[in-house]
Amino acid sequence: AECPAFLDHDQRKLHSRDSVNLCDLAAGQPMLVVNTASRCGYTGQFEGLEALHQTFRDKGLVVVGFASDDFRQEASTEEE
């Protein structure tokens, strides 16, 4: 199956210099894409997202999170 254009993008992994193509990652599986905010007070979602991942990963669910940095809260460098 052909990859939909909205997924055919490379995204940088969180706290990594590596990137991942969403088409390659999902490979036809259901995928939940989450806009994460890793350096603010709203990180309580991580526990629930990890539980969701653990519960459904064997059934093919892929959970991915990317920091959009809409509020300029992410670290400037990976070292930070």
KOLMAR-97573 format. One line per field, with one value per residue: residue in three letters; residue number from 1; y, x, z of N, C-alpha, C, CB in turn. Coordinates in steps of 0.05 Angstrom, whole numbers, plus 5000, padded with zeros to 4 digits. Glycine has a CB too. Layout:
<pts>
res (ALA_...);
n (NUM_...);
n.north (Y_...);
n.east (X_...);
n.up (Z_...);
ca.north (Y_...);
ca.east (X_...);
ca.up (Z_...);
c.north (Y_...);
c.east (X_...);
c.up (Z_...);
cb.north (Y_...);
cb.east (X_...);
cb.up (Z_...);
</pts>
This chain:
<pts>
res (ALA_GLU_CYS_PRO_ALA_PHE_LEU_ASP_HIS_ASP_GLN_ARG_LYS_LEU_HIS_SER_ARG_ASP_SER_VAL_ASN_LEU_CYS_ASP_LEU_ALA_ALA_GLY_GLN_PRO_MET_LEU_VAL_VAL_ASN_THR_ALA_SER_ARG_CYS_GLY_TYR_THR_GLY_GLN_PHE_GLU_GLY_LEU_GLU_ALA_LEU_HIS_GLN_THR_PHE_ARG_ASP_LYS_GLY_LEU_VAL_VAL_VAL_GLY_PHE_ALA_SER_ASP_ASP_PHE_ARG_GLN_GLU_ALA_SER_THR_GLU_GLU_GLU);
n (1_2_3_4_5_6_7_8_9_10_11_12_13_14_15_16_17_18_19_20_21_22_23_24_25_26_27_28_29_30_31_32_33_34_35_36_37_38_39_40_41_42_43_44_45_46_47_48_49_50_51_52_53_54_55_56_57_58_59_60_61_62_63_64_65_66_67_68_69_70_71_72_73_74_75_76_77_78_79_80);
n.north (4976_5045_5100_5150_5219_5255_5228_5218_5239_5259_5258_5286_5246_5248_5277_5262_5258_5231_5214_5195_5164_5171_5138_5093_5077_5066_5030_5012_5002_5018_5084_5129_5196_5242_5308_5328_5360_5368_5397_5425_5439_5403_5347_5302_5269_5231_5184_5159_5152_5117_5073_5062_5048_5002_4968_4961_4952_4900_4889_4919_4975_5036_5085_5150_5207_5276_5335_5397_5448_5495_5532_5549_5520_5477_5446_5481_5454_5386_5370_5399);
n.east (5017_5008_5040_5006_5008_5008_5034_5084_5137_5198_5214_5247_5273_5254_5299_5344_5390_5375_5328_5261_5220_5152_5119_5151_5155_5102_5081_5030_5003_4958_4966_4982_4993_5025_5029_5077_5096_5151_5179_5148_5094_5056_5065_5042_5015_5049_5054_5004_5005_5048_5026_4984_5013_5041_4997_4972_5012_5026_4984_4991_4989_5020_5052_5072_5109_5121_5156_5130_5146_5116_5109_5158_5187_5220_5285_5343_5387_5409_5441_5423);
n.up (5000_4986_5017_5053_5037_5081_5120_5100_5119_5148_5215_5271_5323_5392_5437_5408_5353_5310_5258_5238_5191_5184_5153_5146_5199_5216_5177_5155_5202_5258_5284_5335_5339_5378_5403_5441_5503_5532_5571_5606_5653_5639_5632_5650_5616_5596_5627_5620_5564_5558_5584_5550_5504_5523_5532_5481_5442_5425_5393_5350_5353_5344_5380_5377_5395_5387_5398_5388_5400_5402_5442_5454_5493_5493_5499_5477_5456_5446_5487_5531);
ca.north (5000_5070_5116_5175_5242_5268_5212_5215_5260_5251_5274_5281_5233_5264_5274_5247_5271_5213_5220_5172_5169_5161_5116_5069_5070_5055_5007_5002_4997_5042_5101_5153_5216_5260_5332_5327_5383_5353_5413_5443_5426_5385_5322_5279_5251_5210_5159_5147_5144_5093_5051_5055_5034_4975_4953_4955_4948_4873_4889_4935_5004_5051_5111_5167_5234_5296_5362_5418_5472_5518_5552_5554_5508_5455_5453_5491_5434_5359_5368_5410);
ca.east (5000_5023_5039_4992_5026_5010_5053_5110_5154_5218_5213_5269_5265_5257_5325_5361_5396_5364_5301_5246_5198_5127_5110_5167_5149_5075_5079_5003_4991_4946_4986_4973_5014_5020_5045_5086_5109_5168_5192_5129_5080_5035_5077_5027_5005_5069_5047_4981_5013_5064_5008_4970_5033_5045_4972_4964_5033_5025_4962_5000_4987_5045_5048_5095_5107_5140_5154_5126_5159_5099_5110_5187_5194_5239_5313_5356_5406_5404_5456_5407);
ca.up (5000_4984_5041_5049_5037_5107_5137_5087_5128_5168_5240_5290_5348_5417_5450_5390_5328_5290_5249_5231_5171_5196_5137_5153_5227_5219_5159_5154_5229_5270_5297_5350_5339_5401_5406_5469_5514_5551_5591_5619_5674_5628_5624_5662_5595_5589_5641_5606_5537_5561_5591_5525_5487_5534_5529_5454_5423_5413_5374_5327_5356_5346_5393_5373_5405_5377_5410_5367_5410_5396_5463_5459_5519_5490_5502_5453_5446_5457_5512_5552);
c.north (5025_5086_5142_5199_5255_5253_5211_5238_5247_5270_5266_5267_5251_5257_5258_5264_5255_5222_5194_5180_5156_5138_5090_5059_5056_5030_4995_4996_5022_5057_5124_5172_5237_5284_5333_5354_5373_5370_5433_5427_5406_5359_5298_5260_5228_5183_5144_5137_5119_5069_5042_5040_5005_4957_4943_4951_4921_4870_4907_4965_5016_5078_5126_5195_5252_5322_5383_5444_5497_5540_5557_5544_5486_5464_5462_5471_5407_5356_5378_5389);
c.east (5018_5020_5024_5012_5029_5028_5081_5128_5174_5215_5236_5259_5270_5284_5344_5368_5385_5336_5287_5224_5173_5115_5125_5160_5122_5071_5051_4989_4977_4967_4973_4997_5007_5039_5052_5098_5126_5180_5173_5113_5059_5046_5064_5017_5024_5062_5025_4988_5031_5046_4992_4988_5037_5021_4967_4987_5033_5002_4968_4999_5015_5039_5074_5089_5129_5135_5151_5141_5143_5102_5139_5196_5215_5267_5325_5374_5399_5419_5440_5387);
c.up (5000_5009_5035_5052_5064_5126_5125_5094_5148_5192_5258_5315_5372_5430_5434_5366_5304_5282_5241_5211_5182_5179_5144_5181_5229_5202_5159_5180_5239_5285_5310_5351_5360_5400_5435_5477_5537_5573_5604_5641_5665_5618_5636_5641_5589_5602_5627_5578_5538_5567_5566_5506_5497_5529_5501_5434_5410_5393_5350_5330_5359_5358_5390_5384_5394_5391_5388_5374_5403_5417_5471_5486_5517_5492_5476_5440_5458_5484_5536_5561);
cb.north (5000_5086_5122_5178_5263_5271_5184_5212_5282_5252_5269_5307_5206_5259_5262_5220_5274_5184_5240_5158_5159_5183_5122_5076_5095_5076_4986_4978_4988_5034_5110_5145_5229_5245_5358_5305_5406_5339_5428_5456_5446_5399_5322_5290_5267_5219_5164_5166_5167_5097_5060_5081_5049_4977_4969_4977_4953_4853_4897_4927_5011_5054_5107_5168_5235_5299_5368_5423_5475_5509_5542_5584_5497_5441_5429_5516_5442_5337_5383_5436);
cb.east (4981_5014_5068_4969_5016_4982_5042_5106_5138_5247_5185_5285_5281_5234_5321_5348_5427_5365_5300_5232_5206_5106_5113_5197_5149_5054_5099_5002_5013_4923_5007_4964_5018_5022_5030_5106_5088_5189_5215_5109_5066_5021_5107_5005_4999_5097_5040_4958_5029_5085_4988_4961_5060_5051_4949_4948_5060_5022_4935_4985_4969_5059_5040_5104_5107_5138_5178_5097_5187_5070_5095_5193_5169_5235_5329_5371_5435_5414_5483_5392);
cb.up (5024_4959_5051_5069_5017_5119_5141_5057_5142_5156_5255_5297_5351_5436_5478_5382_5325_5299_5226_5256_5143_5198_5106_5152_5244_5212_5167_5137_5248_5289_5276_5379_5311_5428_5396_5474_5524_5536_5579_5599_5691_5605_5631_5678_5570_5598_5670_5604_5523_5584_5613_5511_5487_5564_5539_5444_5436_5435_5387_5304_5380_5318_5424_5344_5435_5346_5429_5363_5398_5395_5487_5457_5532_5463_5513_5458_5452_5437_5510_5543);
</pts>
